[in-house]
Amino acid sequence: MAGIAAAVAFTIVAATPAYAVGDINTLIDSIRNWVAGLLAGLATLFLTLGGLRYLTAGGNQRAIEEGKGAIKSALIGYALAALSPMLVDILRRVLGT
């Protein structure tokens, strides 16, 4: 899990060149867009996998519960992606920008 977090952090830092950032607001917006896109992509993956597990469970209660859990994780991911603009506004208020 730490390797994934490091890869995500590197992607966010490497995706926005230092010369392209005019101020802190631009940087925060870029990070927000990357995180929201990443969350939406992962949520779509979890939704697809959960749906496949649920549909192919064939009456197996464990597989049904795993499918439901993946679908719930996907819904949480979509909610976080949708709420990311609000979280960025809170961060801006805390930083005073």
MIDOSE-1310 file (N, C-alpha, C; in nm, 2 decimals, decimal comma, always signed):
residues 97
magi	+0,08/-0,12/+0,00/+0,00/+0,00/+0,00/+0,09/+0,13/+0,00; +0,20/+0,12/+0,07/+0,29/+0,24/+0,07/+0,35/+0,26/-0,07; +0,37/+0,16/-0,14/+0,42/+0,17/-0,28/+0,32/+0,24/-0,37; +0,20/+0,21/-0,35/+0,09/+0,27/-0,43/+0,08/+0,42/-0,40
aaav	+0,09/+0,45/-0,27/+0,08/+0,59/-0,22/+0,20/+0,67/-0,27; +0,32/+0,61/-0,27/+0,44/+0,68/-0,33/+0,42/+0,70/-0,48; +0,37/+0,60/-0,55/+0,35/+0,62/-0,69/+0,25/+0,73/-0,72; +0,14/+0,73/-0,65/+0,04/+0,84/-0,67/+0,10/+0,98/-0,64
afti	+0,18/+0,99/-0,53/+0,24/+1,11/-0,49/+0,34/+1,16/-0,60; +0,41/+1,06/-0,65/+0,51/+1,10/-0,76/+0,44/+1,14/-0,88; +0,33/+1,08/-0,92/+0,25/+1,11/-1,04/+0,19/+1,25/-1,02; +0,14/+1,29/-0,91/+0,09/+1,42/-0,88/+0,19/+1,53/-0,90
vaat	+0,31/+1,50/-0,83/+0,42/+1,60/-0,84/+0,48/+1,61/-0,98; +0,50/+1,50/-1,04/+0,56/+1,50/-1,18/+0,46/+1,55/-1,28; +0,33/+1,54/-1,26/+0,24/+1,58/-1,37/+0,23/+1,73/-1,38; +0,26/+1,81/-1,28/+0,26/+1,95/-1,29/+0,40/+2,01/-1,28
paya	+0,46/+2,05/-1,39/+0,59/+2,10/-1,39/+0,60/+2,23/-1,31; +0,71/+2,25/-1,24/+0,72/+2,37/-1,16/+0,71/+2,50/-1,23; +0,75/+2,50/-1,36/+0,74/+2,63/-1,43/+0,60/+2,66/-1,47; +0,51/+2,56/-1,47/+0,37/+2,58/-1,51/+0,28/+2,63/-1,40
vgdi	+0,33/+2,63/-1,28/+0,25/+2,67/-1,16/+0,27/+2,82/-1,14; +0,17/+2,90/-1,15/+0,18/+3,04/-1,13/+0,17/+3,08/-0,98; +0,08/+3,01/-0,91/+0,06/+3,04/-0,77/+0,01/+2,92/-0,70; -0,02/+2,93/-0,57/-0,06/+2,82/-0,49/-0,20/+2,77/-0,53
ntli	-0,29/+2,86/-0,58/-0,42/+2,82/-0,62/-0,42/+2,73/-0,74; -0,33/+2,76/-0,83/-0,32/+2,68/-0,95/-0,27/+2,54/-0,91; -0,17/+2,54/-0,82/-0,12/+2,41/-0,78/-0,23/+2,33/-0,71; -0,30/+2,39/-0,62/-0,41/+2,32/-0,55/-0,51/+2,27/-0,64
dsir	-0,55/+2,35/-0,74/-0,65/+2,30/-0,84/-0,60/+2,18/-0,92; -0,47/+2,19/-0,96/-0,41/+2,07/-1,03/-0,41/+1,95/-0,95; -0,37/+1,96/-0,83/-0,38/+1,84/-0,74/-0,52/+1,79/-0,72; -0,61/+1,88/-0,70/-0,75/+1,84/-0,69/-0,80/+1,76/-0,81
nwva	-0,77/+1,81/-0,93/-0,81/+1,75/-1,05/-0,75/+1,61/-1,06; -0,62/+1,59/-1,03/-0,56/+1,46/-1,04/-0,62/+1,37/-0,94; -0,64/+1,41/-0,81/-0,69/+1,32/-0,71/-0,84/+1,28/-0,75; -0,92/+1,38/-0,79/-1,06/+1,35/-0,83/-1,06/+1,25/-0,94
glla	-0,97/+1,27/-1,04/-0,97/+1,17/-1,15/-0,92/+1,03/-1,11; -0,82/+1,03/-1,02/-0,78/+0,90/-0,97/-0,89/+0,83/-0,89; -0,95/+0,91/-0,80/-1,06/+0,85/-0,73/-1,17/+0,80/-0,82; -1,21/+0,87/-0,92/-1,32/+0,83/-1,01/-1,28/+0,71/-1,09
glat	-1,15/+0,70/-1,13/-1,10/+0,58/-1,20/-1,10/+0,46/-1,11; -1,05/+0,47/-0,99/-1,05/+0,36/-0,90/-1,19/+0,32/-0,86; -1,28/+0,41/-0,84/-1,42/+0,38/-0,81/-1,48/+0,30/-0,93; -1,46/+0,34/-1,05/-1,51/+0,27/-1,16/-1,46/+0,13/-1,17
lflt	-1,33/+0,11/-1,14/-1,27/-0,02/-1,14/-1,34/-0,11/-1,03; -1,35/-0,05/-0,91/-1,42/-0,13/-0,80/-1,56/-0,16/-0,83; -1,63/-0,07/-0,90/-1,77/-0,09/-0,93/-1,78/-0,21/-1,03; -1,69/-0,21/-1,13/-1,69/-0,31/-1,23/-1,66/-0,45/-1,17
lggl	-1,55/-0,45/-1,09/-1,51/-0,58/-1,02/-1,62/-0,63/-0,93; -1,68/-0,53/-0,85/-1,79/-0,57/-0,76/-1,91/-0,63/-0,83; -1,94/-0,56/-0,94/-2,06/-0,61/-1,02/-2,03/-0,74/-1,08; -1,91/-0,77/-1,13/-1,88/-0,90/-1,18/-1,88/-1,01/-1,07
rylt	-1,82/-0,97/-0,96/-1,83/-1,07/-0,85/-1,97/-1,10/-0,81; -2,05/-1,00/-0,80/-2,19/-1,02/-0,76/-2,27/-1,10/-0,86; -2,25/-1,07/-0,99/-2,32/-1,14/-1,10/-2,27/-1,29/-1,11; -2,15/-1,31/-1,09/-2,09/-1,45/-1,11/-2,09/-1,53/-0,98
aggn	-2,15/-1,48/-0,87/-2,14/-1,55/-0,74/-2,21/-1,69/-0,74; -2,32/-1,70/-0,82/-2,38/-1,83/-0,83/-2,43/-1,88/-0,70; -2,48/-1,80/-0,61/-2,54/-1,84/-0,48/-2,44/-1,85/-0,37; -2,31/-1,83/-0,40/-2,21/-1,83/-0,30/-2,21/-1,71/-0,21
qrai	-2,25/-1,72/-0,09/-2,27/-1,60/+0,00/-2,15/-1,52/+0,02; -2,03/-1,59/+0,03/-1,91/-1,51/+0,05/-1,88/-1,42/-0,08; -1,90/-1,48/-0,20/-1,87/-1,40/-0,32/-1,97/-1,29/-0,33; -2,10/-1,31/-0,29/-2,20/-1,20/-0,29/-2,16/-1,09/-0,20
eegk	-2,11/-1,12/-0,08/-2,07/-1,02/+0,02/-1,95/-0,94/-0,03; -1,85/-1,01/-0,10/-1,74/-0,95/-0,15/-1,78/-0,85/-0,26; -1,87/-0,89/-0,34/-1,92/-0,81/-0,45/-1,99/-0,68/-0,39; -2,07/-0,70/-0,29/-2,14/-0,59/-0,23/-2,04/-0,49/-0,17
gaik	-1,94/-0,55/-0,10/-1,83/-0,47/-0,04/-1,76/-0,38/-0,14; -1,73/-0,44/-0,26/-1,66/-0,37/-0,36/-1,75/-0,26/-0,42; -1,88/-0,28/-0,43/-1,97/-0,18/-0,48/-1,98/-0,07/-0,38; -1,98/-0,10/-0,25/-1,99/+0,00/-0,15/-1,86/+0,09/-0,15
sali	-1,75/+0,02/-0,17/-1,62/+0,10/-0,18/-1,62/+0,19/-0,30; -1,68/+0,15/-0,41/-1,69/+0,23/-0,53/-1,78/+0,35/-0,50; -1,89/+0,33/-0,43/-1,98/+0,45/-0,40/-1,91/+0,55/-0,31; -1,83/+0,50/-0,22/-1,75/+0,59/-0,13/-1,65/+0,67/-0,22
gyal	-1,58/+0,60/-0,31/-1,49/+0,66/-0,40/-1,55/+0,77/-0,48; -1,67/+0,74/-0,54/-1,74/+0,85/-0,61/-1,78/+0,97/-0,53; -1,82/+0,94/-0,40/-1,86/+1,05/-0,31/-1,73/+1,13/-0,28; -1,62/+1,07/-0,26/-1,50/+1,15/-0,23/-1,46/+1,23/-0,35
aals	-1,47/+1,18/-0,47/-1,44/+1,25/-0,59/-1,53/+1,37/-0,61; -1,66/+1,35/-0,58/-1,76/+1,46/-0,59/-1,73/+1,57/-0,48; -1,68/+1,53/-0,36/-1,66/+1,62/-0,26/-1,53/+1,69/-0,26; -1,44/+1,65/-0,35/-1,31/+1,70/-0,35/-1,30/+1,86/-0,37
pmlv	-1,39/+1,92/-0,45/-1,39/+2,07/-0,46/-1,42/+2,13/-0,32; -1,51/+2,07/-0,24/-1,54/+2,13/-0,11/-1,42/+2,11/-0,02; -1,35/+2,00/-0,02/-1,24/+1,98/+0,06/-1,13/+2,08/+0,03; -1,11/+2,11/-0,10/-1,01/+2,20/-0,15/-1,04/+2,34/-0,10
dilr	-1,17/+2,38/-0,10/-1,21/+2,51/-0,05/-1,18/+2,52/+0,10; -1,20/+2,41/+0,18/-1,17/+2,41/+0,32/-1,02/+2,43/+0,34; -0,94/+2,36/+0,26/-0,79/+2,37/+0,26/-0,75/+2,51/+0,23; -0,81/+2,58/+0,13/-0,78/+2,72/+0,10/-0,81/+2,81/+0,22
rvlg	-0,92/+2,79/+0,28/-0,95/+2,87/+0,40/-0,86/+2,86/+0,51; -0,81/+2,73/+0,53/-0,72/+2,71/+0,64/-0,58/+2,77/+0,61; -0,54/+2,76/+0,48/-0,41/+2,82/+0,44/-0,42/+2,97/+0,42; -0,54/+3,03/+0,41/-0,56/+3,17/+0,39/-0,53/+3,22/+0,25
t	-0,55/+3,14/+0,15/-0,52/+3,18/+0,01/-0,65/+3,22/-0,06
